[in-house]
């Protein structure tokens, strides 16, 4: 039996079949087999194609009179009915092999059939090429999951998670510890679901991550912790966010940043699916400020170049007013990206849209230089620059005929952010026109490090808030700055980026109680009582520690090339947070709320 | 390095140590090592005992003048401070070995020390023999978890779960699928926590198990599903119940009861901890009615005999009024258990308590026969029975001098239940007096099968409710009874019992929509609209399927011999559902409830 091969699971153990539909090959010819599956289609009164999780197999219906009952049974069944067939594996007649089908060289000559269930209702056909609306797919998720793609996605996810656990637990001694999801509300935790308890006015909260628990486990001497942790975030309606999601949560003691990075590189390499090619380690690394400078974003998509280039030097003595103004500002610069073949493929309408968007979002004017096929310029700058200046600019940006240059000038950050966004927008536009910009089968991992520890608060820019969370340790080189210029302190936070998406983040944590208290009280002005148990814990022998969390849903979605994380979650919620199959959330009888001491505050009906 | 041994995880990878404290042996003598750990104790100005998750190691402080600083640093540190020590592994001087300590033949001669954190606060000593109150343990759980026992419990749990996953995923092709925990409220789901959503009046519910999802995954063709699933149950204050708990949840298609049982026996055997001895498979099996008849309970503790014996025959022609009355009832019988040495160890006070309890709980009069050392009877029956009758009774129950016979008479069920309870109570009483009744290192697994499918509703005994849940399939032999005498139908439910505790339960499910609808509508009188999506699913090609769920917390607690499941959960709630460390659940600001359209209904202050 194929399934008894080394390292292959026995997928037929304990079941009333001998083989899975898709696993049979020439080597099975002559064997009597029993298989179970769904009727995919019937044809010519002669064949039934049976499907299970492993694939398709052709059943040959005997045509002799004695088998009339068998033929009638099999052939009259509605599609998607479930049968058990016993028969012999035979080669297909020469010329009738199907090379598109892994089982295409054989068929099963039916000798006996048992109808296990008749399909009576089918809102859509179970064929991958049949397009279904998202709402219909969600309402009949149990049918949608029968598709080849969804079976592949869920099975790949399961296998990868298993490999991750092997790596962490079996190879590196990590301990899988479950942490509570009914916990205390984080002060200001606006995105936390509340869960009423039976004590009047008291609520649990569904935490956004096990952050506190993983750190407490280090204080507890667990040394190495991991958990595939369910997390919760109530963000209302946001596309591609789920109210509950999963992270691979990791923390270890006596480790530094380099250690965590090596651990994660090993983890991903070990669990990487075979059919997705090789990935190299170590992953490249870039500082936050480099990422901003070259890509205008903290999660650069490094599958393509088009870096942001500082062309300020070329305009030091310029007469062009807006460039001169920009350069006179502190941290003022002129920067550009070169979109290869951009002039060839982008229309004036596209360019108008991009300029408008940049203005609206970043308050940045974009100046465009289109290099015509003969190398001449189409640009408002054209008349303002000398041929030599143009030549120097093309040299700096490596622009050639057919390319498009996008320039902005002003303060460092908005200039970079605007160009960073234009870089991604232009890549998408070109790809939508059929130009190959990014290799869709490539996987570019990137560490982003040296983030700022604090950022100005959005609504009170005089005050600081944690860029990530208040437990992040400062960069050792900036330790003293903490007491003088906290806004200049870099952190020991690191993000893992894959193809321009953040798939993980973590940090070395503060393990010193005094430092933690200073950060909470003096810098963040938090009420220290709210986290007093954590301070106490640090004071009772906390080891140095650090960790990371990988966003499993997004990570898997990128690997399988799914457009949404909903395609790698068995039963996702709609973007409005609804389960369209069961119609959750739903109304609850008032008396069911009594034990929880809450009542519904119905909003006044607005005119 | 020890850790590079085959099949042993490398517990020092990526960390700033070369070895764990407890792993060093004679073979390491001569090596320079770096270890990190907590100061367990100091002695004689000469030694520091360092501890980490792996055990203890003795650090030898050099006594030469040049190492004065090192000595001062190490020796002045408070207990539980965290240090990194570099030094050489040396043999202990002859005669100073400690055979109690796995590392007792060696010590580490310190050459360098780095203080990583100073312990400033310690509400109790980290020594296993120091008794702490449960409340103090919970408040400082991060210290409590440093104990040898808690480290053992959590690590054994992690390893067992890992082995289970290997067995299911790698050996048998199960797919690990995560199912939602924000779901729709089950009608009448009084034990489900509600989670308010941002839609006025609509609530999610935290489900008690993924029952619906696992069945839908079978309809979806996943074929074999498992999940280590977080489940929720709001039972208010119950000892040894947790508001969130974990089950190993399993479902497969095209399987029968025997298949599931073999699967689970293999799972437990594969994941069984090496240090807990061997377990044999297959596990013995007993029907529900046999369990009731012989043990008076549906989860018999088979580590000891003391079976219930039907002694009705001996009293067929009795003149004793209450026995004659009992036997004249339908299903009336006289039964007994024999407690070996019971007369020797149980006092009249004990027996009075037992009789009173039996009367209160089961309305059963217990008649006691104490066999004195000389074999004579001390019993109210003594004068009423002939010597021959006495002899026959002793023969039937195998009672001998020093034993205690407990008799009850009446209807079958209360008689058995009362004796079943007495059996357990007497075992506990004898054990509390130091009599060995049950082997505390023995593990007796037992399948209980052929449960009734329905039971009379507690408050409306004319109506039926599901004994387990409405998706349980009827026993094939009783299929037709369903339409005539549903109360007589046995189910395809099975329970797995370990040492008298139910550690798992499952069933073959109904996969036929019409049958499911009949059960829901005609027998259970449920509103069919509430489960219409499940009926629809069964009608769209549901395969035959069945499954099981193992209660992981209790299973692990029994294996490690913990008195409570709180000892195998890292951060448990108190019996009142509180987290004593963070003080959850807690009050929430009224404005934080506004987005959820709920308000607190404060109970009126009672006089």
Interface residues (C-beta under 8 A of the other chain):
Chain A: X3 X7 X9 X10 X11 X13 X14 X15 X16 X17 X36 X38 X51 X52 X53 X80 X81 X82 X84 X116 X117 X119 X120 X121 X122 X123 X140 X141 X142 X143 X144 X145 X146 X151 X154 X155 X157 X158 X159 X161 X162 X165 X166 X169 X170 X171 X172 X173 X174 X175 X176 X177 X178 X179 X180 X181 X182 X183 X184 X185 X190 X193 X194 X195 X196 X197 X198 X199 X200 X201 X202 X203 X204 X205 X206 X212 X213 X216 X217 X219 X220 X221 X222 X223 X224 X230 X232 X234 X236 X243 X244 X246 X252 X253 X254 X255 X256 X259 X260 X262 X263 X511 X512 X513 X533 X536 X537 X538 X539 X540 X541 X542 X543 X544 X569 X570 X571 X573 X577 X579 X581 X582 X583 X584 X585 X586 X587 X588 X592 X593 X594 X596 X597 X598 X599 X600 X601 X602 X603
Chain B: X7 X9 X10 X11 X13 X14 X15 X16 X17 X36 X38 X51 X52 X53 X80 X81 X82 X84 X116 X117 X119 X120 X121 X122 X140 X141 X142 X143 X144 X145 X146 X151 X154 X155 X157 X158 X159 X161 X162 X165 X166 X169 X170 X171 X172 X173 X174 X175 X176 X177 X178 X179 X180 X181 X182 X183 X184 X185 X190 X193 X194 X195 X196 X197 X198 X199 X200 X201 X202 X203 X204 X205 X206 X212 X213 X216 X217 X219 X220 X221 X222 X223 X224 X230 X232 X234 X236 X243 X244 X246 X252 X253 X254 X255 X256 X259 X260 X262 X263 X511 X512 X513 X533 X536 X537 X538 X539 X540 X541 X542 X543 X544 X569 X570 X571 X573 X577 X579 X581 X582 X583 X584 X585 X586 X587 X588 X592 X593 X594 X596 X597 X598 X599 X600 X601 X602 X603
